[in-house]
Amino acid sequence: MARPIDLATARLDPRSRLWVLASAGLGLLPLLLQLPGTLALGIATTAVLATALSWRRPMPAALRLLLALLVLAAVFSQMGMRFGRDTGCALLAAMIAIKPSETNTLRDARSLVGFALFAPFAAFLLDQGPTTMALGLLAVLCALVALQRLADVEGDALQGAASPGRTLVGVGKLVAIGLPLALAAFWLFPRLGTPLWGVPERALSRPGLSGDMTPGEWLDLLADDRPALRAQFFGPEPTQQAMYWRGPVLWDFDGRSWTQPDWLRRLPAAPATRSALTWDYQIEFEPTDRRQLVALDLPNAAPEGTQLSFDYGLYADRPLNALTRWRLQSSPPTAFDPQLQDTLRQRALQLPTGYNPRTLALAAQWRQEAGSDDAAIVQRALGWIGAEFAYTLDTPLPGRHSADEFLFDERKGFCQHFSSAFVVLMRAAGIPSRVVTGYAGGIRNRFGDYYVVRQMDAHAWTEVWLPQRGWVRVDPTAAVAPERIFDTIEDRLAAGDGVLGRWTNVGDLSDWLRRGWNDLVLGFDANRQQRLLQPFGVDQLQSRQLAVLFGLVAVLSLLVTGWLLARGERERDPLLRAWHRLGARYARLALGREPHEPAIAWAERVAAHRPQAGVGLIPLSRRFADSRYAGSAADPALLEELRRHRP
């Protein structure tokens, strides 16, 4: 019999410790990949240091306390004193990282494995991609192996423990038992249309569009090649020159930054006359933790769960914390708000006092020369910019007179500089104008019929108000660098047949697979669940029907799993297989053993009905019970005698 072990004092053997630390490390990995790089590296270094210093003996309490304080200080220095999802996840990762410093016994090891399993689940609060899922599953499998190893240690069975391969097979069977139930719960368990509680906001914002813009501060965004959205068209597709994905519209300028007035979002959309061309499309919008959406100029209506602002910005009712899909229709306008109200006209002409004197002087000169011809001033500005300006990301941050410095000194920059200075120049000339932010362009994925718009496609352009036409889009950046807007580097790489072209193919394939994951897993919401059986003629499943269907599938999966496990048990043990065949022979005489009946009690019952049969059956039953359950010495002849015995 195995001797009992005190979990609080029994020390870990080296191999069990390695399994425990491996499960903790794999559990931390998907979470660390979602944290800021510097902080993740610091937490990983802390975990390695804590493990090394406590390998032979427990780390002193004072040193553990100092290590914990240093890690907490690092988290709050990176995140600030703002609590959110990423702050909580970083604190969890820090606590798991220092836990090995006090892991020396079986009880400590089980605690570490249990705490480490929280890490991959916390990672899903920050990312729900296939990589996070794969790493999380790997961490769970490793944790199960570690727990099996610790169970062997507790039973003092290391000498007779199964090999690592056998342990993995056993863990795989445990996973197989739960997998059908997990799949049934995912596909059939009734889902709520809206969450019961809100997901906490992030302490650190995601890259993306916001309701303000300061020239020169988009450098990180323009270097980010992660997808911002994917768009699939149903019918006519816009040309690259028409792919302006409209986001927040900025009206107010304080001399440095452009901001969006909140009160305009509450007004109904301005009147617009549209062309007959309509684009019907669906966008798959990556999470931003904000409410801003984008749509092609101009959206015809707001889909359910969103609202259109006065200037046709599109806003969701809830923060976009997860991947969302929106079906939209847009048409280019022929006349957009042709009767501008006086209040809005003044807002679109307002400039701060004491800024950009040279720009104001130039605008006054142009107005005097052009008279009342606003369109001539716009064309003159575009011609000047196209002839004498250059596009570059290498530009210093502007000073107090940002428009003067850009138009008369630097004469180079990117879309933020061009749009900001252009609107200042137009307003100084008496032409109502505003800045529009969003995305421009999109790359067709050659493996799927959709376009990918990346964060680096973020763009800022302008709208000027002209008589009888209303708001008209004017893109001064395109006058200087149309290839930056309409002919991206990715387009030219995709057209090539060299190494770079092949890498583009790999990127397209990767994004296509990610979109499939989004469609199959992340996009499976309550509406799609209720339409699950539409191919079989069932239009919509109600919650009660889903619950019944889930219960039936769950019971069926449990029955099948139990049957397979029982069948595998019989096939694996020849002695048990011979015993069941013996019982089947007696069952033909209506003397079969009941499932709940012990072996010896069954043999005695058979002997009571047929004494001659019981003469040989009772000794065989005793030998089988001793060999199978009492841990007796091996009985080599028992297997053959069970096979030969007949009633």
C-alpha positions in Angstrom: 0.0 0.0 0.0 1.2 3.5 -0.7 2.3 5.5 2.3 0.7 8.9 2.9 2.5 12.1 2.1 2.3 15.4 3.9 1.7 17.9 1.1 2.9 20.8 3.1 6.4 19.4 3.7 7.0 17.0 0.8 9.6 18.5 -1.4 9.4 18.4 -5.2 11.8 16.2 -7.2 13.7 18.0 -10.0 11.6 16.5 -12.8 8.3 17.4 -11.2 9.5 20.9 -10.6 10.4 21.3 -14.3 6.9 20.2 -15.3 5.4 22.7 -12.9 7.6 25.5 -14.0 7.0 24.7 -17.7 3.2 24.8 -17.2 3.5 28.2 -15.4 5.8 29.5 -18.2 3.4 28.4 -20.9 0.5 29.9 -19.1 2.3 33.2 -18.8 3.4 33.3 -22.4 0.1 34.3 -24.2 -0.5 36.9 -21.5 2.9 38.4 -21.8 2.6 38.7 -25.6 -0.4 41.1 -25.1 1.4 43.4 -22.6 3.7 46.3 -23.5 7.1 44.8 -24.6 9.2 46.4 -22.0 6.9 45.4 -19.2 6.5 41.9 -20.5 10.3 41.5 -20.7 10.6 42.7 -17.1 8.1 40.3 -15.8 9.7 37.4 -17.7 13.1 38.3 -16.3 11.6 38.4 -12.8 10.1 34.9 -13.2 13.5 33.5 -14.3 15.3 35.3 -11.5 12.8 34.1 -8.8 13.1 30.5 -10.1 16.9 30.6 -10.1 17.2 32.1 -6.6 14.8 29.6 -5.0 15.9 26.4 -6.8 17.9 24.9 -3.9 16.1 26.5 -0.9 13.2 28.9 -0.4 14.0 32.6 -1.1 14.1 34.7 2.1 10.8 36.5 2.9 12.5 39.9 2.8 13.9 39.3 -0.6 10.5 38.0 -1.9 8.9 41.2 -0.5 11.5 43.4 -2.3 11.0 41.5 -5.5 7.2 41.9 -5.3 7.5 45.6 -4.7 9.8 46.1 -7.6 7.5 44.3 -10.0 4.4 46.2 -8.8 6.4 49.5 -9.2 7.2 48.5 -12.8 3.6 47.7 -13.6 2.3 51.0 -12.3 5.1 53.0 -13.8 4.2 51.6 -17.2 0.4 51.7 -16.8 0.1 54.7 -14.5 -2.4 54.7 -11.7 -5.3 53.8 -14.0 -7.0 50.5 -13.5 -8.2 48.6 -16.5 -8.1 45.3 -18.2 -4.4 45.5 -19.1 -3.5 46.8 -15.6 -5.2 43.8 -14.0 -3.7 41.4 -16.4 -0.2 42.8 -15.8 -0.7 42.5 -12.0 -1.7 38.9 -12.5 1.3 38.1 -14.6 3.6 39.8 -12.0 2.1 37.7 -9.2 2.6 34.5 -11.2 6.1 35.5 -12.0 7.2 35.8 -8.4 5.2 32.7 -7.2 8.1 30.3 -8.0 10.2 32.0 -5.3 8.1 30.1 -2.7 7.4 26.9 -4.6 9.2 24.0 -3.0 6.5 21.6 -1.8 3.7 19.7 -3.4 1.1 22.1 -2.1 3.0 25.1 -3.4 3.4 23.4 -6.8 -0.3 22.7 -7.1 -1.0 26.3 -6.2 1.4 27.6 -8.9 -0.2 25.4 -11.6 -3.7 26.5 -10.5 -2.7 30.2 -10.5 -0.9 29.9 -13.8 -4.1 28.6 -15.5 -5.7 32.0 -14.9 -3.1 33.7 -17.2 -4.3 32.3 -20.6 -7.9 33.0 -19.7 -6.9 36.6 -18.8 -5.1 36.9 -22.1 -8.5 36.4 -23.8 -9.6 39.7 -22.3 -6.9 41.4 -24.4 -6.9 39.2 -27.6 -9.0 36.4 -28.9 -6.9 35.4 -31.9 -5.9 31.9 -32.9 -2.3 32.3 -31.6 -3.6 33.1 -28.1 -6.0 30.2 -28.3 -3.2 27.8 -29.4 -0.8 28.9 -26.7 -3.6 28.7 -24.1 -4.5 25.1 -25.1 -0.8 24.2 -24.9 -0.6 25.7 -21.4 -3.7 23.7 -20.3 -2.3 20.4 -21.6 1.1 21.0 -19.9 -0.7 21.9 -16.6 -2.7 18.6 -16.8 0.6 16.7 -17.3 2.1 18.5 -14.3 -0.9 17.8 -12.1 -0.7 14.1 -13.1 2.9 14.1 -12.2 2.2 15.6 -8.8 -0.5 13.0 -8.2 2.1 10.3 -8.8 4.4 12.0 -6.3 1.6 12.2 -3.7 0.9 8.5 -4.1 4.6 7.7 -3.8 4.3 6.0 -7.1 7.3 7.5 -8.9 9.1 4.2 -9.2 6.2 2.7 -11.0 4.9 5.8 -12.7 3.9 5.8 -16.3 6.3 7.0 -18.9 5.9 10.6 -20.2 4.3 9.1 -23.4 1.8 7.2 -21.4 1.0 10.2 -19.3 0.4 12.3 -22.4 -1.9 9.6 -23.8 -3.8 9.7 -20.5 -4.1 13.5 -20.5 -5.2 13.3 -24.2 -8.0 11.0 -23.2 -9.1 13.4 -20.4 -9.2 16.2 -23.0 -11.2 14.0 -25.4 -13.7 13.4 -22.6 -14.3 17.1 -22.2 -14.0 18.2 -25.9 -17.5 17.0 -27.1 -19.1 18.8 -24.2 -17.0 22.0 -24.8 -18.0 22.0 -28.5 -21.6 21.4 -27.7 -21.6 24.3 -25.2 -20.0 26.6 -27.8 -22.4 25.8 -30.6 -25.6 25.1 -28.8 -25.7 26.5 -25.3 -28.1 29.6 -25.5 -26.1 32.8 -25.8 -27.2 36.2 -24.5 -27.7 38.9 -27.1 -26.0 41.5 -24.8 -23.5 40.9 -22.0 -24.6 40.9 -18.4 -21.8 43.2 -17.5 -19.4 45.5 -19.3 -15.8 44.6 -19.9 -13.5 47.1 -18.0 -11.8 49.7 -20.2 -8.1 49.5 -20.9 -5.6 51.7 -19.0 -3.5 52.0 -22.2 -5.5 52.8 -25.3 -5.2 50.8 -28.5 -3.7 52.5 -31.6 -6.4 53.9 -33.8 -8.6 56.9 -34.7 -9.8 59.2 -31.9 -11.7 62.4 -31.7 -8.6 64.7 -31.8 -5.5 65.1 -34.0 -2.2 66.9 -33.4 0.1 67.2 -36.4 3.1 65.0 -36.1 1.7 62.5 -33.6 0.6 59.7 -35.9 4.1 58.3 -36.5 3.4 55.1 -34.5 0.1 54.6 -36.2 1.5 55.0 -39.7 4.1 52.3 -38.9 1.6 49.8 -37.6 0.7 47.2 -40.2 -2.0 45.5 -38.2 -5.5 45.3 -39.8 -7.9 48.0 -38.8 -10.8 46.5 -40.8 -11.7 44.1 -43.5 -14.3 45.0 -46.1 -16.3 42.7 -48.5 -18.4 44.2 -51.3 -21.6 42.8 -52.7 -21.9 44.2 -56.2 -20.0 47.3 -57.5 -16.7 48.1 -55.8 -15.2 51.6 -55.5 -12.0 52.5 -57.1 -8.9 53.1 -55.0 -9.4 56.8 -55.5 -12.8 56.5 -53.9 -11.8 54.4 -51.0 -12.0 57.1 -48.3 -13.2 55.5 -45.0 -14.8 58.3 -43.1 -14.1 58.6 -39.4 -14.2 61.5 -36.9 -14.7 65.0 -38.3 -12.7 67.7 -36.5 -14.0 71.3 -36.4 -12.2 73.0 -33.5 -8.6 74.2 -33.6 -6.7 75.7 -30.6 -3.5 76.5 -32.4 -2.0 73.0 -32.0 -4.7 70.3 -31.9 -7.9 69.6 -33.8 -10.8 68.3 -31.8 -14.4 67.2 -32.4 -17.3 69.0 -30.7 -19.4 66.5 -28.9 -22.7 68.4 -29.4 -22.5 67.8 -33.1 -22.8 64.1 -32.6 -26.2 64.5 -31.1 -27.7 66.4 -34.1 -29.3 64.5 -37.0 -27.3 64.0 -40.1 -27.0 66.9 -42.5 -29.0 66.8 -45.8 -27.2 65.3 -48.7 -28.1 64.5 -52.3 -26.4 61.3 -53.5 -25.5 59.9 -56.9 -27.2 56.8 -58.2 -24.1 54.6 -57.5 -24.4 52.6 -54.3 -21.8 50.4 -52.6 -23.2 47.5 -50.6 -20.5 46.1 -48.3 -19.8 44.6 -44.9 -16.9 45.6 -42.7 -15.2 43.5 -40.0 -13.9 46.0 -37.5 -11.1 45.2 -35.2 -11.5 46.1 -31.5 -10.4 49.6 -30.5 -12.1 50.1 -27.1 -13.6 53.3 -28.6 -17.0 54.0 -30.2 -15.8 55.4 -33.6 -16.5 53.3 -36.7 -15.7 54.2 -40.3 -17.7 54.0 -43.5 -17.2 54.9 -47.1 -18.2 58.5 -48.0 -21.1 58.9 -47.4 -23.1 56.2 -45.5 -26.7 56.1 -46.4 -27.9 55.1 -43.0 -26.7 53.9 -39.6 -26.9 50.1 -39.1 -28.6 48.8 -35.9 -26.5 49.6 -32.8 -24.9 52.7 -34.3 -25.8 56.3 -35.0 -24.8 58.9 -37.5 -23.6 62.3 -36.4 -24.4 65.6 -38.1 -21.2 65.4 -40.2 -21.8 61.7 -41.0 -19.4 60.2 -38.5 -20.5 56.7 -37.5 -20.5 55.8 -33.8 -21.4 52.5 -32.0 -23.7 52.5 -29.0 -21.1 50.5 -27.0 -17.3 50.6 -26.9 -15.9 48.3 -29.5 -14.1 45.8 -27.2 -14.3 42.9 -29.5 -14.4 42.1 -33.2 -17.7 43.4 -34.8 -19.4 43.2 -38.2 -21.5 45.8 -39.8 -23.5 45.8 -43.1 -23.5 49.2 -44.7 -24.5 51.0 -47.9 -22.8 54.2 -49.1 -23.1 56.5 -52.0 -20.9 59.5 -53.1 -22.7 62.8 -52.6 -23.4 65.3 -55.3 -24.5 68.0 -52.8 -23.6 67.8 -49.2 -25.3 70.2 -46.7 -25.7 73.0 -49.4 -27.4 75.4 -47.0 -24.9 75.9 -44.2 -26.3 77.3 -41.0 -24.8 80.5 -39.7 -23.7 78.8 -36.4 -21.9 76.1 -38.3 -20.4 78.5 -40.7 -18.9 80.5 -37.9 -17.6 77.3 -36.4 -16.0 76.2 -39.7 -14.3 79.6 -40.0 -13.0 80.0 -36.4 -9.3 80.3 -35.8 -7.4 81.1 -32.5 -6.2 84.6 -32.1 -2.4 85.2 -32.3 -1.4 82.2 -34.4 0.1 81.8 -37.9 0.3 85.5 -39.0 2.1 84.6 -42.3 -0.7 82.2 -43.3 -3.3 84.8 -42.5 -1.6 87.4 -44.6 -1.2 85.0 -47.6 -4.9 84.1 -47.3 -5.9 87.8 -47.3 -3.8 88.4 -50.4 -5.4 85.5 -52.3 -8.9 86.6 -51.3 -8.2 90.0 -52.6 -6.9 88.7 -55.9 -9.7 86.0 -56.4 -12.6 88.1 -55.3 -15.6 85.9 -54.4 -14.3 82.8 -56.3 -13.8 80.3 -53.5 -13.0 77.4 -55.9 -10.2 79.4 -57.5 -8.5 79.8 -54.0 -8.8 76.1 -53.4 -7.2 75.2 -56.8 -4.5 77.8 -56.2 -3.6 76.2 -52.9 -3.6 72.7 -54.3 -1.4 73.8 -57.2 1.1 75.5 -54.9 1.3 72.4 -52.6 1.6 70.0 -55.5 4.5 72.1 -57.1 6.6 73.0 -54.0 5.9 70.5 -51.2 7.1 67.0 -50.4 5.7 64.0 -48.5 7.8 62.5 -45.7 7.4 61.0 -42.2 10.7 62.5 -41.1 9.6 65.9 -39.9 10.0 67.7 -36.5 7.1 68.4 -34.2 5.5 71.8 -35.0 6.0 74.8 -32.8 3.5 77.6 -31.9 2.8 78.7 -35.5 2.3 75.2 -36.9 0.8 76.3 -40.2 3.4 79.0 -40.8 6.2 76.6 -40.2 4.8 74.0 -42.5 3.8 76.3 -45.4 6.7 78.6 -45.4 9.7 76.8 -43.7 9.5 73.0 -43.8 7.2 72.5 -46.8 7.3 68.7 -46.1 5.4 66.4 -43.9 2.6 63.9 -44.0 -1.2 63.9 -44.1 -1.7 65.5 -40.6 0.5 68.5 -41.6 -1.1 68.9 -45.0 -4.7 68.8 -43.8 -4.2 71.0 -40.7 -2.3 73.7 -42.6 -4.7 73.6 -45.6 -7.8 74.1 -43.3 -6.1 77.0 -41.5 -5.3 78.6 -44.9 -8.8 78.1 -46.2 -10.5 79.5 -43.0 -8.2 82.5 -43.1 -9.4 83.1 -46.7 -13.0 83.0 -45.5 -13.8 79.5 -46.8 -15.5 77.2 -44.3 -13.5 74.0 -43.9 -12.8 71.2 -41.5 -10.5 68.2 -41.1 -11.7 64.6 -41.7 -9.8 61.6 -40.3 -10.2 58.0 -41.3 -8.5 55.6 -43.6 -7.6 55.7 -47.3 -7.3 52.8 -49.7 -7.3 49.1 -49.0 -5.5 46.0 -50.3 -7.4 43.1 -52.0 -6.6 39.8 -50.4 -5.8 37.4 -53.3 -7.1 34.4 -51.3 -10.4 35.9 -50.3 -12.8 38.3 -51.9 -12.3 41.2 -49.5 -10.1 44.2 -48.8 -7.8 44.7 -45.9 -7.3 48.3 -44.4 -4.4 48.5 -42.0 -3.6 51.0 -39.3 -0.9 52.4 -41.5 -3.6 53.4 -43.9 -4.8 56.1 -41.4 -5.3 59.3 -43.2 -6.5 62.9 -42.7 -8.0 65.0 -45.5 -10.1 68.2 -45.6 -13.6 69.3 -46.6 -14.3 72.8 -47.9 -17.7 74.3 -48.2 -18.5 75.7 -51.7 -21.7 77.4 -52.8 -24.4 75.2 -54.4 -22.2 72.1 -53.7 -21.8 72.1 -50.0 -19.0 70.2 -48.4 -16.5 68.9 -51.0 -13.6 66.6 -50.2 -10.2 68.0 -50.9 -7.1 66.0 -50.2 -3.9 68.1 -50.3 -1.7 65.1 -49.5 -2.9 63.4 -52.7 -1.7 66.5 -54.6 1.8 65.8 -53.4 2.0 62.1 -53.1 -0.9 60.3 -54.8 1.1 57.0 -54.6 0.9 57.3 -50.8 -2.9 57.3 -51.0 -3.8 55.3 -54.1 -0.7 53.2 -54.9 0.7 51.8 -51.7 3.9 49.9 -51.3 1.9 46.7 -50.6 0.3 47.1 -54.1 3.7 47.2 -55.8 5.0 44.2 -53.7 1.9 42.2 -54.5 2.5 42.8 -58.2 6.0 41.5 -58.1 7.2 37.9 -58.5 10.3 38.1 -56.4 11.0 37.3 -52.8 9.0 40.3 -51.5 6.1 39.2 -53.7 6.2 35.7 -52.2 6.2 37.2 -48.7 3.1 39.2 -49.6 1.5 36.0 -50.6 2.3 34.5 -47.2 0.8 37.6 -45.5 -2.4 37.3 -47.6 -2.7 33.7 -46.7 -2.2 34.4 -43.0 -4.8 37.2 -43.0 -7.2 34.9 -44.9 -6.8 32.3 -42.2 -7.3 34.9 -39.5 -10.5 36.1 -41.2 -11.7 32.5 -41.2 -11.1 32.3 -37.5 -13.0 35.5 -37.0 -15.9 34.2 -39.0 -16.0 30.7 -37.4 -15.3 31.6 -33.8 -15.3 35.3 -32.9 -18.3 36.1 -35.1 -20.5 33.3 -33.8 -23.0 35.4 -31.8 -26.5 34.9 -30.5 -28.1 35.8 -33.9 -25.9 33.3 -35.8 -26.6 30.6 -33.2 -30.3 31.0 -33.6 -29.9 30.6 -37.3 -27.7 27.5 -36.9 -30.2 25.1 -38.4 -31.4 27.2 -41.3 -29.9 24.8 -43.9 -32.2 22.1 -42.5 -35.3 24.2 -42.8 -35.4 25.6 -39.2 -35.5 29.4 -39.6 -34.8 30.4 -36.0 -34.1 28.4 -32.8 -35.5 29.8 -29.6 -33.6 29.7 -26.3 -35.6 26.8 -25.0 -35.1 24.8 -28.1 -31.3 25.4 -28.0 -31.3 24.3 -24.3 -33.1 21.0 -25.2 -30.8 20.4 -28.2 -27.7 21.1 -26.1 -28.9 18.7 -23.4 -29.5 15.9 -26.0 -26.1 16.4 -27.5 -24.4 16.5 -24.1 -26.1 13.3 -22.9 -25.2 11.6 -26.2 -21.6 12.7 -26.0 -21.3 11.4 -22.4 -22.8 8.1 -23.4 -20.5 7.6 -26.3 -17.5 8.7 -24.3 -18.3 6.3 -21.5 -18.8 3.5 -23.9 -15.5 4.1 -25.6 -13.7 4.3 -22.3 -15.3 1.1 -21.1 -14.5 -0.6 -24.4 -11.0 0.6 -24.2 -10.6 -0.7 -20.7 -11.8 -4.2 -21.7 -9.5 -4.3 -24.8 -6.5 -3.1 -22.8 -6.6 -5.7 -20.0 -6.7 -9.3 -21.2 -7.7 -10.6 -17.7 -10.7 -8.3 -17.5 -11.6 -9.2 -21.1 -11.5 -13.0 -20.3 -13.6 -12.3 -17.2 -16.3 -10.5 -19.2 -16.4 -13.3 -21.8 -16.8 -15.8 -19.0 -19.8 -13.9 -17.7 -21.3 -13.8 -21.2 -21.2 -17.6 -21.3 -23.2 -17.9 -18.1 -25.6 -15.2 -19.4 -26.7 -17.6 -22.1 -28.1 -19.8 -19.3 -29.9 -16.8 -17.6 -27.1 -16.8 -14.9 -25.3 -13.6 -16.0 -23.7 -11.3 -13.5 -25.5 -8.1 -12.8 -23.5 -4.8 -13.3 -23.6 -4.0 -9.6 -22.9 -7.6 -8.4 -19.4 -8.4 -7.0 -17.6 -11.3 -8.5 -17.7 -13.6 -5.5 -21.3 -12.9 -4.7 -22.2 -13.7 -8.3 -20.4 -17.0 -8.1 -22.2 -17.9 -4.9 -25.5 -17.1 -6.5 -24.7 -19.3 -9.5 -23.7 -22.2 -7.2 -26.9 -21.8 -5.3 -28.9 -22.4 -8.5 -26.5 -25.0 -10.1 -24.1 -26.5 -7.6 -22.1 -28.3 -10.2 -21.3 -25.0 -12.0 -20.3 -23.3 -8.8 -17.7 -25.9 -8.0 -15.2 -24.4 -10.4 -16.6 -20.8 -10.6 -16.2 -19.9 -6.9 -12.4 -20.5 -6.8 -11.9 -18.7 -10.1 -13.9 -15.7 -8.9 -11.8 -15.5 -5.7 -8.6 -15.7 -7.6 -9.8 -13.0 -10.1 -10.9 -10.6 -7.3 -7.5 -11.1 -5.5 -5.5 -10.5 -8.7 -7.6 -7.6 -9.9 -8.4 -5.6 -6.7 -6.4 -6.9 -3.7 -2.9 -6.4 -5.2 -2.0 -10.0 -4.8 1.0 -11.6 -6.6 0.6 -12.3 -10.2 -1.3 -15.5 -11.1 0.0 -16.6 -14.5 -2.4 -19.6 -14.8 -5.5 -17.5 -14.1 -5.9 -16.0 -17.5 -5.8 -19.4 -19.3 -8.2 -21.0 -16.8 -10.7 -18.2 -17.3 -10.6 -18.8 -21.0 -11.1 -22.5 -20.7 -13.9 -22.5 -18.1 -17.4 -23.5 -19.3 -20.6 -23.6 -17.3 
